[in-house]
Amino acid sequence: MTTPAPSTPTATEQLTMLRLMARIRHFEQKLAELFKRGELPGFVHLYLGEEAVAVGACTALRDGDKITSTHRGHGHLIAKGATVNRMMAELFGRADGYCRGKGGSMHIVSFDLGIMGTNGIVGGGIPIGTGAAWGDKYLGRDSVTVVFFGDGASNQGVFFESMNLAAIWKLPVIFVCENNGYSEWTPTERLTAGKIHERGMPMGIPGALVDGNDVEAVFGAVSQAAQRARAGEGPSLIEAVTYRWHGHNEGEEVFAGEYRPQEEQDHWRSREPVAPYARTLIDRGVLTADEWETLDREESDAVDGAVEFARASPFPDADEALMHVFTEV
Amino acid sequence: MAVIAETKTVTETKQRQTYFVKAMQEAIAAAMREDPNVVVLGEDVERSVIGATRGLLDEFGPERLRNTPISEQAFVGAAIGAAAAGMRPVVDMMIGAFFYVSMDQLASQAAKLPYMSGGQIHLPITYFTATGPSGGGAAQHSENLHPMLMNVAGLKIVMPSTPYDAKGLMYSAIKDPNPVVYLQDHVLGGTKGPVPREIYSIPIGVADVKRPGADVTVVAIGATVPKALNSAAELEDDGISVEVVDPRTIVPLDIDTILESVERTGRLVVVDNARITGSAASEIAASVCERGFDLLKTAPVRVAWPDTPVPFSAPLERRVVVQQEDITSAVRTVVRR
């Protein structure tokens, strides 16, 4: 038996990735259901169909590495180790949520896990993650930061500014663009010149184009970028091509109408990332069909449990609204 | 633990005189010597156009004095990530209006992340800049952002008016665990005053009575403080005794010191170096009316800019920006009533 190259996941990592993808899938499906029933307040942007990007990227990271996330961030958080109980509680605005109900879907932070936050502003996390990488480098840590952002955010000026800063300072940052085809409600190809993964090339930032529905391809690309970053060689850009099964946000049908061709949706559903990966692992003998069924049910049950946990969690005291504006001196 | 000195005891003794920006620079240097994680970044901080970081390169080197690209969003945001990671960034925004370029990172990210995270993240960042009219700066180099930023929630805002306060408040800003916006009024940068050589801090959120008086309280902010003091001296000849209160900090605002002064004088003029609508002067006047209506003998008067951009040509700029005679005239008005 040969030692796997760093860009190939071990059997344990493969199982972890399958489990995390199943967890995200069930979590997001549950949210869609809860939203329809009117049980979820606020804006909800689902990650269904994109599970392989977050899971492949975060499994390639170590403890102590950081991520910044987006408005479509539940998958990133689960992949980086956030518990479904505390995430669900946050989405319900309850005291047991990661931010005690102050953040909600678009602002979940778990600093201890290296999760610097989902973000309600498109592109808002890009310079923050770049700065975190600078901080870690300055403080002599051997860690990297993955900056997740979407194809829409690739047209924000701050993306270019941050790549430039990361390049001149050789920062250990990995820019992971999840190209899910739509910038809000408009096809990204109508809004975007050239290829996103080539946008760092004039700055000397290597760009990789990967199948975002292939969790091992994402894992491999991020592993290589992380290796490069830890070796002091600077930033990388990875464009992971995937597809958003749901709309920009839940409930959009009241105004958005149909804007994605049915054939396109069918095509991407047929290329979905989770079940085919389970079949691959079964074929490889990493787990049996029964074990996959059990794993999938465990994750589904865990999400049901998270809903119960969230419903049972108390609302925070209303006066907590006035806390944490400032850190006490 | 730094020494907290009182302005009055210092001005009474013979002190070394130095420039406002030099006082800022001394505080930055002291904080950098004490803590290797204090790092300055911004456009041309090595040379330092305004002067607050000039000369620091030799001592601290380019790792700790980092010239950034002209990318305000990127470096205002990078300071957030770096602070969360454990650094204590000091960001030079050079000119106040450049904050507008970075507004998402300042207002939606730096100001809000600690709150949105339920207190998990602390962001010890100092954002300093030269602001306000400077004589021909025109509309894009004369802005004062404190009225806008005081409504953001999550940003402390300091605005010193003397070299002494400039040093102590800069030191406090860098030591503070929160994002602090430090506004150095352009025209004060070259003013001189007594500044001890040793380091000291002035607590954020504490106002200073710059001149005691009995008939009228004049609350003045930033560059309007010396104008208010000159006005007070002028009015003394006419037998009008003016108390000048300098809040020094806009957020949090020391309204108690202002109310105590109004309790003594019964009259209030609030002077701001900004457009009048939604100004800090408006907020102060409203707070005094709300909490101290019975202390007032007459309605307060605000002295601030008309709601126009700051024009270029000297007589036009003069027409907009608060002048000493505007303050004098406002004081006479409230005394006559």
Interface residues (C-beta under 8 A of the other chain):
Chain A: K66 T68 G97 Y98 C99 R100 G101 K102 G103 H107 V109 S110 F111 D112 M116 G117 N119 G120 I121 G124 I126 P127 I128 G129 T130 G131 A132 A133 W134 G135 D136 Y138 L139 T145 G157 V158 E161 S162 N164 L165 I168 W169 M323 H324 V325 F326 T327 E328 V329
Chain B: N37 V39 E63 R66 T68 P69 S71 Q73 A74 F75 V76 G77 A78 A79 I80 G81 A82 A83 A84 A85 G86 M87 D104 Q105 S108 Q109 K112 L113 P114 Y115 M116 S117 G118 G119 Q120 I121 H122 L123 A153 G154 K156 D176 P177 N178 I204
